Structures are given as structure tokens and as C-alpha cells.
Amino acid sequence: MTAMGEPEGPAPVKPTPIKGAAARLHVATQVRRALTAGEMVPGQRLVEQDLADQYGVSRTSAREALFDLAADDVVELVPHRGARIRVVSVEEAVQITECRSALERLCARSAAKRANEEQRAELTEVGARLRTAVEEGALETYSALNRRLHDLIIEFSGQAVAKRQLERLNVQMVRFQFRLALRPGRSRESLPQLLAIIDAVVAGDPNAADAAVDAQLASVIEQLRATDAV
């Protein structure tokens, strides 16, 4: 009974602990999300018990998730020292971007052929928001919209195998994506490249979409190599 003599409400229900394969997948997914959001950074140490406590799973599930992340090159398992977010070198980032280019060109060609009117309208809206972000100097917003554009084209392509491979590659590039997006003048340089991708897909021109993605990611590679030379 409460102080007023009224019956107490039901006790709060505790969330059911995640177990088994679902727990393993949950931890791996959350680590990828945290890395993409900048909540985790390359080189950061990952402690099994901390992950277990944070995500409500057993330590065994956290350990298995780290093995999965290591298999995808997201995490590095260091003998006698545990796990950490893997640090990607500039040269490796260039090679990853070259692989991305081949897959994203495939996706852009397919999206140009397959996208429906609603999807084309969504891409056009993203283009308008990219312009606004550049005009307002909202670099973090621009970076997020850049990633959104690439994700939409991959989604609209229907290329499920390419999507899985690109998800694995892109999570390794987070550090460089943030650095390039915040580089002075980079957004104004890359905006026409992104708009060219949108225009080609919206127009249903697979050849132009292929060429636009190739040019945009070639520019990313050029910027990465300039970073290495600094």
C-alpha cells in the first residue's frame, strides 16, 4: 500500500538479458555503431567485462563478439594485452577506398536502373540538404549527409552482397572520413562531385553514375595521399 492507502502499481519489469548468438551480435553491432558515431576511436582498448556490463550480456558473449569484430578487421586482438579498435594506416585507407570504388560504382549503376520515383526524390532532397550544409558551414551535418547519400545509393541498388562488403570496409574508414570532412575547403570541393552522383542516378543514367562515383572516390584517394605526405 502507498502512504495514501492506495494499492501500489506493478513493479517495473527488468529487461530480459540478451543471451547466445543474439548477445554476440548485439555487442558487435553496438561497437560498430559507437565507432561510426565517434564514441569509440581507433586504438581504444576494449575490455570484455566493460562491454558485458555496458551492453547487458555475459563476458563470454562479449569475448565472442570481439572475435567476430577481429575477423572483420574492426578490432585487433593483441596477445597478452586484450583487444583494441584497429588503427588503419593511410596506405591501407587508400586500398580500402579503391575497393569501395569498384563496389560503389556497381551499386550506382544498379541504382540508376532500379530507383523508383520516391527514391529519386529522396536523393534529390539529400542534394538540397548538402547544398544548405555547405552554405551554412555545417561540416558535421555535411559529413553525415555524405555518408547518408552513399548508404541510400547502396540500398537502392539492391546489391545485397556489395552492401555487406561495403559495410565491412566503411567502418574501418571512420577516422579518415571525419578528418577529410573537416578539412578547410573540402566540402565545397566535394559538393559538385556528390551532386553529380545524385543527378546521374536521378536521371537513370548508369554510365554517368559510374563515372561520377569513380571521380568522387578518386578525389578521396587524392586527399588521403595528401594527408600521408603532410
C-alpha positions as CSV (number, residue, x, y, z in Angstrom):
1,M,0.0,0.0,0.0
2,T,1.1,3.6,-0.6
3,A,1.1,6.3,2.0
4,M,-2.4,7.4,0.9
5,G,-3.7,3.8,1.3
6,E,-3.9,3.1,-2.4
7,P,-2.5,-0.1,-3.8
8,E,0.9,0.1,-5.3
9,G,1.4,-0.2,-9.1
10,P,3.1,-3.2,-10.6
11,A,6.9,-3.5,-10.0
12,P,8.9,-2.3,-13.0
13,V,9.8,-5.2,-15.3
14,K,13.5,-5.7,-15.7
15,P,14.7,-6.1,-19.4
16,T,15.3,-9.7,-20.3
17,P,19.1,-10.3,-20.6
18,I,20.3,-11.0,-24.1
19,K,21.9,-14.4,-24.5
20,G,23.5,-16.6,-27.0
21,A,24.1,-15.6,-30.6
22,A,21.8,-12.6,-30.2
23,A,24.0,-11.2,-27.4
24,R,27.2,-11.7,-29.5
25,L,25.6,-9.9,-32.5
26,H,24.3,-7.1,-30.2
27,V,27.7,-6.3,-28.9
28,A,29.4,-6.4,-32.3
29,T,26.6,-4.1,-33.7
30,Q,26.9,-1.6,-30.9
31,V,30.7,-1.4,-31.2
32,R,30.4,-0.7,-34.9
33,R,27.7,1.9,-34.2
34,A,29.8,3.6,-31.5
35,L,32.8,3.7,-33.8
36,T,30.8,5.3,-36.6
37,A,29.3,7.8,-34.2
38,G,32.8,8.8,-32.9
39,E,32.0,7.4,-29.4
40,M,34.9,4.9,-29.9
41,V,38.2,5.7,-31.6
42,P,40.9,3.8,-33.3
43,G,43.4,2.5,-30.8
44,Q,40.9,2.4,-28.0
45,R,41.2,-0.6,-25.7
46,L,38.2,-2.8,-25.3
47,V,37.7,-4.7,-22.1
48,E,35.5,-7.8,-22.2
49,Q,33.9,-7.1,-18.8
50,D,33.2,-3.5,-19.5
51,L,31.5,-4.4,-22.8
52,A,29.5,-7.1,-21.0
53,D,28.3,-4.6,-18.3
54,Q,27.6,-1.8,-20.8
55,Y,25.5,-4.0,-23.2
56,G,23.9,-6.3,-20.7
57,V,25.5,-9.6,-21.9
58,S,27.8,-12.2,-20.4
59,R,31.5,-11.8,-20.6
60,T,31.6,-14.9,-22.9
61,S,29.3,-13.1,-25.4
62,A,31.4,-10.0,-25.3
63,R,34.5,-12.1,-26.0
64,E,32.9,-13.9,-28.9
65,A,31.8,-10.5,-30.3
66,L,35.4,-9.3,-30.2
67,F,36.4,-12.4,-32.2
68,D,33.8,-11.5,-34.8
69,L,35.0,-7.9,-35.0
70,A,38.6,-9.1,-35.3
71,A,37.5,-11.3,-38.2
72,D,36.1,-8.2,-39.9
73,D,39.3,-6.2,-39.2
74,V,37.5,-3.8,-36.9
75,V,39.2,-4.9,-33.8
76,E,42.8,-6.1,-33.2
77,L,43.5,-8.8,-30.7
78,V,46.9,-8.2,-29.1
79,P,48.5,-11.2,-27.4
80,H,48.6,-10.7,-23.6
81,R,47.1,-7.2,-23.9
82,G,43.5,-7.8,-24.9
83,A,41.6,-6.0,-27.7
84,R,41.6,-2.6,-29.2
85,I,39.9,-0.8,-32.1
86,R,42.3,-1.4,-35.1
87,V,44.2,1.6,-36.4
88,V,44.1,1.8,-40.2
89,S,47.2,3.4,-41.9
90,V,46.8,5.9,-44.7
91,E,48.1,3.4,-47.3
92,E,45.5,0.8,-46.2
93,A,42.8,3.5,-46.3
94,V,43.8,4.2,-49.9
95,Q,43.4,0.5,-50.7
96,I,40.1,0.3,-48.9
97,T,38.8,3.2,-50.9
98,E,39.9,1.6,-54.2
99,C,37.9,-1.5,-53.2
100,R,35.0,0.7,-52.2
101,S,35.1,2.4,-55.6
102,A,34.7,-0.8,-57.5
103,L,31.7,-1.8,-55.4
104,E,30.1,1.6,-55.2
105,R,30.3,2.1,-58.9
106,L,28.5,-1.2,-59.3
107,C,25.8,0.0,-56.9
108,A,25.5,3.4,-58.6
109,R,24.9,1.7,-62.0
110,S,22.3,-0.5,-60.5
111,A,20.6,2.3,-58.5
112,A,20.4,4.4,-61.7
113,K,18.5,1.5,-63.3
114,R,16.3,0.4,-60.4
115,A,15.5,3.5,-58.3
116,N,11.8,4.4,-58.3
117,E,10.3,7.9,-58.2
118,E,10.1,8.1,-54.4
119,Q,13.8,7.0,-54.1
120,R,14.9,9.6,-56.7
121,A,13.0,12.3,-54.8
122,E,14.8,11.3,-51.6
123,L,18.2,11.6,-53.3
124,T,17.2,15.0,-54.7
125,E,16.3,16.1,-51.1
126,V,19.7,14.9,-49.8
127,G,21.3,17.0,-52.5
128,A,19.4,20.1,-51.4
129,R,20.4,19.5,-47.8
130,L,24.1,19.0,-48.8
131,R,24.0,22.5,-50.5
132,T,22.5,24.1,-47.4
133,A,25.1,22.4,-45.2
134,V,27.9,23.8,-47.3
135,E,26.3,27.3,-47.4
136,E,26.0,27.3,-43.6
137,G,29.4,25.8,-42.9
138,A,27.8,22.9,-41.1
139,L,30.6,20.5,-41.7
140,E,29.4,17.7,-39.3
141,T,26.0,17.8,-41.0
142,Y,27.6,17.7,-44.4
143,S,29.7,14.7,-43.4
144,A,26.6,12.8,-42.1
145,L,24.7,13.6,-45.3
146,N,27.7,12.4,-47.4
147,R,27.5,9.1,-45.7
148,R,23.7,9.1,-46.0
149,L,24.0,9.6,-49.7
150,H,26.3,6.7,-50.2
151,D,24.1,4.5,-48.0
152,L,21.0,5.3,-50.0
153,I,22.6,4.5,-53.3
154,I,23.8,1.2,-52.0
155,E,20.3,0.5,-50.6
156,F,18.5,1.5,-53.8
157,S,20.9,-0.7,-55.9
158,G,19.5,-3.9,-54.5
159,Q,23.1,-5.3,-54.4
160,A,22.9,-7.2,-51.1
161,V,26.4,-8.8,-51.4
162,A,28.1,-5.5,-52.2
163,K,26.2,-3.9,-49.3
164,R,27.7,-6.4,-46.8
165,Q,31.2,-5.9,-48.1
166,L,30.9,-2.1,-48.1
167,E,29.6,-2.1,-44.5
168,R,32.7,-4.0,-43.5
169,L,35.0,-1.6,-45.4
170,N,33.3,1.6,-44.4
171,V,33.5,1.1,-40.6
172,Q,37.3,1.0,-41.0
173,M,37.3,4.4,-42.7
174,V,35.5,6.4,-40.0
175,R,38.6,8.2,-38.7
176,F,39.6,9.4,-42.2
177,Q,36.0,10.3,-43.2
178,F,35.8,12.7,-40.2
179,R,39.2,14.2,-40.9
180,L,38.6,14.8,-44.6
181,A,35.1,16.3,-44.0
182,L,36.5,18.8,-41.5
183,R,39.4,19.8,-43.8
184,P,39.1,23.5,-44.9
185,G,37.5,23.8,-48.3
186,R,36.9,20.1,-48.7
187,S,33.1,20.3,-48.6
188,R,33.0,22.9,-51.4
189,E,35.3,20.8,-53.4
190,S,33.4,17.6,-53.0
191,L,29.8,19.0,-53.2
192,P,29.8,19.1,-57.0
193,Q,31.0,15.5,-57.1
194,L,28.2,14.3,-54.8
195,L,25.6,16.3,-56.8
196,A,26.9,14.7,-60.0
197,I,26.2,11.3,-58.5
198,I,22.7,12.3,-57.5
199,D,22.0,13.8,-60.9
200,A,23.1,10.7,-62.7
201,V,21.1,8.3,-60.6
202,V,18.0,10.5,-60.7
203,A,18.4,10.7,-64.5
204,G,18.6,7.0,-64.7
205,D,22.0,7.1,-66.5
206,P,24.1,4.2,-65.3
207,N,27.2,5.2,-67.2
208,A,27.2,8.7,-65.8
209,A,26.5,7.3,-62.3
210,D,29.5,5.0,-62.6
211,A,31.8,7.9,-63.8
212,A,30.5,10.2,-61.0
213,V,31.3,7.7,-58.2
214,D,34.7,7.0,-59.8
215,A,35.6,10.7,-59.8
216,Q,34.3,11.3,-56.3
217,L,36.3,8.4,-54.7
218,A,39.4,9.2,-56.8
219,S,39.2,12.6,-55.2
220,V,39.0,11.0,-51.7
221,I,42.1,8.9,-52.6
222,E,44.0,12.1,-53.7
223,Q,43.1,13.7,-50.4
224,L,44.2,10.6,-48.4
225,R,47.6,10.6,-50.2
226,A,48.0,14.3,-49.4
227,T,47.4,13.5,-45.8
228,D,50.1,10.9,-45.9
229,A,52.5,13.5,-47.4
230,V,51.9,16.0,-44.6
